[in-house]
Amino acid sequence: MNLVRIPFYGTTINAVQTDDGPRIALKSVCESLGLQWEAQHKRLQRQPWAGMSITDIPSAGGEQRTTTVDRRTFTMWLATISTSRLKSDAARDLLAKFQIEAADVLDRYFHEGGAINPRASEHQVNALILQARMQMELCQAAKGLIRPEHLEARARVVLARGLGEHAELDPADRPLYAQDFLKAKNLSNEKLRSIAGAFGKRLKAAYITSHGEPPKKYPLNVSNGQVREVNAYTEADRPLMEQVWTRYYDPQGVLAA
């Protein structure tokens, strides 16, 4: 594994690069901020958005096993820390600045359709534009291949995001991916990977039983730049997903006996 540095308001945070993306050793961050690691660890265990795992990280004395979090969990954790708990003025000021910006971003995401980091580089902005263009082209190419309401909803989301607006969608037409449904169940990356395939097959079978035909396909851009076909579902299919989840999986995401 390679050590990587994550930019953070003029400073950097050390992390280790894994197959699942960068992982941050949270104990060392707590110590540098003057926070009690044990208390923060217990608090994160109670949060539905937190994902922790044991990771081997390089050190001067060789690899060491320690608790790490992904970038998403780390960002959310920072947004929920009480600044009054930090010992140094510099740390309090830095964290307060981050939390104010995080609150603004969340507000624009939920009420205006999205937000772009003002510090985004030209390369990052161009990448977002290219991504939106490719998604619209995929929507155009998918005509006749997937349900029209799903295709229209997806195109509206892409277009609204590019314009910085909020997409007006009937909730029943809003695209819903099985992967996103599972992520909302607070599964670890390892558990998600282990059940995603079986869940998808069971969901497809339940859909066929309910509708008398298989779900249409949708070409989806994945994070590595490749395009793969996934089953096209919408929010109207969420009750069906919940039925499959309830029947085959317990509330903690462990396969029922």
KOLVO-742177 format. One record per residue (C-alpha): x, y, z; residue number from 1. Coordinates in steps of 0.001 Angstrom, whole numbers. Example, Ala and Ser with C-alpha at 12.3 -4.5 7.8 and 13.67 -1.06 7.14 Angstrom:
// KOLVO-742177
u / v / w / resi
12300 / -4500 / 7800 / 1
13670 / -1060 / 7140 / 2
//
This chain:
// KOLVO-742177
u / v / w / resi
0 / 0 / 0 / 1
1130 / 3536 / -749 / 2
857 / 6545 / 1511 / 3
-1101 / 9439 / -22 / 4
-1821 / 12981 / 1119 / 5
-5324 / 14483 / 1024 / 6
-5387 / 18310 / 642 / 7
-7273 / 20073 / 3432 / 8
-7400 / 23895 / 3640 / 9
-3722 / 24458 / 2966 / 10
-2655 / 21431 / 4993 / 11
-2560 / 17727 / 4172 / 12
-3923 / 14624 / 5856 / 13
-1944 / 11401 / 5623 / 14
-3815 / 8378 / 4285 / 15
-3088 / 5001 / 2755 / 16
-4300 / 4058 / -723 / 17
-6265 / 785 / -880 / 18
-8396 / -948 / -3511 / 19
-11415 / 795 / -1945 / 20
-9806 / 4248 / -2117 / 21
-7874 / 6253 / 490 / 22
-8188 / 5227 / 4141 / 23
-7361 / 7562 / 7039 / 24
-5880 / 6326 / 10311 / 25
-8285 / 8097 / 12616 / 26
-6433 / 7525 / 15886 / 27
-3493 / 9677 / 14824 / 28
-5852 / 12452 / 13687 / 29
-7644 / 12360 / 17059 / 30
-4330 / 12602 / 18886 / 31
-3217 / 15572 / 16804 / 32
-6525 / 17351 / 17505 / 33
-6438 / 16556 / 21226 / 34
-9485 / 14265 / 21096 / 35
-9876 / 10991 / 22984 / 36
-9621 / 8220 / 20417 / 37
-11610 / 5659 / 22437 / 38
-14561 / 8041 / 22820 / 39
-14555 / 8959 / 19112 / 40
-14302 / 5303 / 18118 / 41
-17371 / 4400 / 20202 / 42
-19277 / 7380 / 18810 / 43
-18543 / 6349 / 15228 / 44
-19707 / 2793 / 15918 / 45
-23167 / 4218 / 16635 / 46
-23402 / 6261 / 13418 / 47
-25269 / 4843 / 10376 / 48
-22989 / 6741 / 7979 / 49
-19688 / 5572 / 9454 / 50
-17592 / 2852 / 7853 / 51
-14533 / 1608 / 9741 / 52
-12158 / -1263 / 9076 / 53
-8805 / -2611 / 10242 / 54
-6047 / -1768 / 7766 / 55
-2329 / -2536 / 7605 / 56
-485 / 749 / 7115 / 57
3231 / 1363 / 6479 / 58
5324 / 2816 / 9302 / 59
8975 / 3242 / 10221 / 60
8830 / -17 / 12203 / 61
7010 / -1962 / 9493 / 62
3315 / -2434 / 8768 / 63
927 / -1789 / 11653 / 64
-2736 / -2762 / 11958 / 65
-4982 / 148 / 12879 / 66
-8571 / 1340 / 12537 / 67
-9136 / 3416 / 9418 / 68
-12079 / 5210 / 7840 / 69
-12843 / 6075 / 4233 / 70
-12824 / 9644 / 2978 / 71
-16618 / 9903 / 3142 / 72
-16735 / 8873 / 6803 / 73
-13811 / 11137 / 7659 / 74
-15492 / 14143 / 6059 / 75
-18756 / 13506 / 7897 / 76
-16924 / 12938 / 11176 / 77
-15152 / 16280 / 10896 / 78
-18505 / 17987 / 10326 / 79
-19897 / 16576 / 13578 / 80
-17047 / 17358 / 16001 / 81
-17691 / 20043 / 18606 / 82
-15016 / 22688 / 18014 / 83
-14994 / 23471 / 21731 / 84
-13310 / 20095 / 22329 / 85
-10202 / 21067 / 20375 / 86
-7243 / 22313 / 22364 / 87
-5531 / 24680 / 19935 / 88
-6981 / 27874 / 18473 / 89
-5556 / 27004 / 15053 / 90
-7344 / 23628 / 14996 / 91
-10629 / 25200 / 16152 / 92
-10451 / 27896 / 13480 / 93
-9627 / 25367 / 10747 / 94
-12419 / 22998 / 11734 / 95
-14963 / 25823 / 12088 / 96
-14085 / 26995 / 8570 / 97
-14611 / 23489 / 7238 / 98
-17936 / 23004 / 9042 / 99
-19338 / 26321 / 7795 / 100
-18485 / 25396 / 4213 / 101
-19845 / 21860 / 4691 / 102
-23174 / 23276 / 5918 / 103
-23367 / 25573 / 2868 / 104
-22624 / 22683 / 507 / 105
-25256 / 20418 / 2064 / 106
-27830 / 23194 / 1836 / 107
-27122 / 23768 / -1873 / 108
-27094 / 20016 / -2577 / 109
-30508 / 19365 / -1030 / 110
-32240 / 22599 / -2043 / 111
-30500 / 23763 / -5234 / 112
-29514 / 20485 / -6860 / 113
-25760 / 20544 / -6243 / 114
-22619 / 22487 / -5471 / 115
-19151 / 22860 / -6982 / 116
-16095 / 23370 / -4830 / 117
-14803 / 26920 / -5453 / 118
-11268 / 25525 / -5169 / 119
-11886 / 22990 / -7941 / 120
-9106 / 23045 / -10497 / 121
-9735 / 23661 / -14180 / 122
-9059 / 19973 / -14753 / 123
-11710 / 18977 / -12196 / 124
-14311 / 21365 / -13643 / 125
-13615 / 20124 / -17168 / 126
-13927 / 16550 / -15913 / 127
-17373 / 17339 / -14481 / 128
-18456 / 18903 / -17775 / 129
-17156 / 15911 / -19735 / 130
-18905 / 13517 / -17367 / 131
-22229 / 15322 / -17780 / 132
-21817 / 15338 / -21576 / 133
-21067 / 11621 / -21655 / 134
-24049 / 10888 / -19414 / 135
-26370 / 12830 / -21723 / 136
-24970 / 10977 / -24726 / 137
-25604 / 7680 / -22940 / 138
-29171 / 8759 / -22226 / 139
-29634 / 9527 / -25915 / 140
-28138 / 6173 / -26936 / 141
-30341 / 4319 / -24457 / 142
-33624 / 5308 / -26116 / 143
-35698 / 2204 / -26696 / 144
-33495 / 130 / -24393 / 145
-34863 / 1137 / -20988 / 146
-38124 / 2401 / -19583 / 147
-38856 / 5898 / -20950 / 148
-39723 / 7324 / -17520 / 149
-36395 / 6154 / -16100 / 150
-34480 / 7572 / -19047 / 151
-36253 / 10927 / -18849 / 152
-35695 / 11156 / -15096 / 153
-32005 / 10400 / -15486 / 154
-31610 / 12991 / -18237 / 155
-33377 / 15624 / -16108 / 156
-31022 / 14934 / -13188 / 157
-27926 / 15231 / -15375 / 158
-29152 / 18412 / -17059 / 159
-30210 / 20074 / -13799 / 160
-26893 / 19227 / -12150 / 161
-24993 / 20784 / -15033 / 162
-27083 / 23963 / -14794 / 163
-26762 / 24144 / -11019 / 164
-30511 / 23683 / -10617 / 165
-32776 / 21205 / -8861 / 166
-34381 / 18536 / -11033 / 167
-38182 / 18499 / -10832 / 168
-39051 / 14803 / -10717 / 169
-41968 / 12690 / -9709 / 170
-40483 / 10630 / -6828 / 171
-41701 / 7450 / -8521 / 172
-39626 / 8320 / -11611 / 173
-36397 / 9140 / -9761 / 174
-33683 / 6599 / -10679 / 175
-32781 / 4205 / -7868 / 176
-29815 / 1875 / -8207 / 177
-29570 / -1352 / -6236 / 178
-26005 / -413 / -5255 / 179
-27190 / 2893 / -3763 / 180
-29994 / 1103 / -1929 / 181
-27464 / -1251 / -327 / 182
-25066 / 1561 / 565 / 183
-27873 / 3196 / 2550 / 184
-27993 / 35 / 4699 / 185
-24676 / 1017 / 6308 / 186
-22772 / -1963 / 4952 / 187
-19004 / -2115 / 4998 / 188
-17321 / -2156 / 1583 / 189
-16447 / -5823 / 2090 / 190
-20002 / -6790 / 3051 / 191
-21480 / -4758 / 194 / 192
-19275 / -6522 / -2332 / 193
-20116 / -9930 / -856 / 194
-23902 / -9554 / -1144 / 195
-24368 / -7143 / -4070 / 196
-24435 / -9867 / -6727 / 197
-26902 / -12103 / -4918 / 198
-29089 / -9151 / -3957 / 199
-29213 / -7990 / -7582 / 200
-30263 / -11449 / -8803 / 201
-32951 / -11758 / -6137 / 202
-34232 / -8280 / -6907 / 203
-34400 / -9039 / -10624 / 204
-36317 / -12267 / -9929 / 205
-38749 / -10396 / -7677 / 206
-39221 / -7736 / -10363 / 207
-40023 / -10378 / -12986 / 208
-42540 / -11998 / -10634 / 209
-44157 / -8610 / -9985 / 210
-44141 / -7187 / -13535 / 211
-44057 / -10279 / -15738 / 212
-40912 / -9115 / -17532 / 213
-37271 / -8388 / -16603 / 214
-36162 / -4830 / -15849 / 215
-34706 / -2840 / -18706 / 216
-30983 / -2116 / -18828 / 217
-29204 / 1201 / -18369 / 218
-25622 / 1991 / -19501 / 219
-23876 / 3446 / -16442 / 220
-20539 / 5237 / -16143 / 221
-18662 / 3707 / -13199 / 222
-15909 / 5353 / -11167 / 223
-13042 / 3747 / -13117 / 224
-14280 / 5312 / -16355 / 225
-15735 / 2129 / -17792 / 226
-19357 / 1726 / -18889 / 227
-21421 / -1239 / -17769 / 228
-25079 / -2129 / -18055 / 229
-27161 / -2191 / -14884 / 230
-30819 / -2927 / -14274 / 231
-32976 / 210 / -14434 / 232
-35077 / 790 / -11328 / 233
-36812 / 3883 / -9934 / 234
-38094 / 4982 / -6541 / 235
-41316 / 3164 / -7447 / 236
-39322 / -51 / -7023 / 237
-38025 / 788 / -3530 / 238
-40797 / -1234 / -1794 / 239
-39733 / -4242 / -3864 / 240
-36104 / -3736 / -2813 / 241
-37191 / -3524 / 817 / 242
-39133 / -6772 / 445 / 243
-36061 / -8566 / -917 / 244
-33897 / -7071 / 1823 / 245
-36326 / -8060 / 4582 / 246
-36759 / -11583 / 3249 / 247
-33099 / -12489 / 2768 / 248
-31093 / -10183 / 5060 / 249
-31228 / -9201 / 8694 / 250
-31160 / -5502 / 9762 / 251
-27347 / -5579 / 10075 / 252
-26910 / -6720 / 6476 / 253
-25932 / -10305 / 7411 / 254
-27417 / -13101 / 5358 / 255
-30353 / -14678 / 7142 / 256
-29897 / -18281 / 8093 / 257
//
